[in-house]
């Protein structure tokens, strides 16, 4: 089957007709906010494959040098100063139209919430970088407090309660997703009539598998991504334009859903 590419008017029409839209976002929606993705042409891992070790829980636990690099990288992250872009705001407009079932995100940057998305509808599959967690006693607190200790000279700050290893409250390779969040995401994918996958290479599971869940349940799948993904074959349409232009174009004439 040939999948139509870049037919924005057709997808805008499907969106108008939809009543339950589930959106899955990935790092690509935040690149126009100045946060690089991992696997795109300018991605962090594309440019420096060794950086992947910082996202592996075994390496993180075993190697203090990996943790030191991770703390430096957290400290220097462009995400602290980033602001939501037109792509994030378009998803707020979609929500206000009454059609959004859930906004499932692989991102850890909280830009959806800062753009104005209802936090109750945002399902953070991979956690948030704004919280720090102890891998020993599970104590949680603001990341800003730990980064203040890093700025004061602690290059691998231990947990203040138990001395355990601290990390951002995000999911690394080798860690399990929160089952409640994953279940809610699966239910939202299965209950959607339109499933929009935005800015993700769709290589990380189980997040990427939500596309299959939605398609198997009969949802129309639309993929918005600059590069081909392995799920393009399941899509009713693929949009390759820049996300911060494509999403606003999709919602520009979206009337409220009739009550
Ligand atoms: P990825 O890096 O694997 O893929 C991003 C995709 O987005 C690429 O295919 C790229 O071509 C596309 N893309 C980038 N900018 C685009 C744009 N402006 N318009 C259209 N397409 C664009 O990202 P992923 O699939 O989300 O997986 C990466 C993992 O790393 C996720 O778990 C995510 O949590 C994490 N991550 C998060 C952030 C963040 O929170 N902003 C940033 C980097 C990585």
Boltz pocket constraint, residues with backbone or C-beta under 6 A from the ligand:
constraints:
  - pocket:
      binder: B
      contacts: [[A, 25], [A, 26], [A, 27], [A, 28], [A, 29], [A, 30], [A, 31], [A, 32], [A, 35], [A, 36], [A, 37], [A, 38], [A, 39], [A, 40], [A, 41], [A, 43], [A, 106], [A, 107], [A, 108], [A, 109], [A, 110], [A, 126], [A, 199], [A, 200], [A, 201], [A, 202], [A, 203], [A, 204], [A, 224], [A, 225], [A, 226], [A, 227], [A, 228], [A, 240], [A, 241], [A, 242], [A, 243], [A, 244]]
      max_distance: 6.0
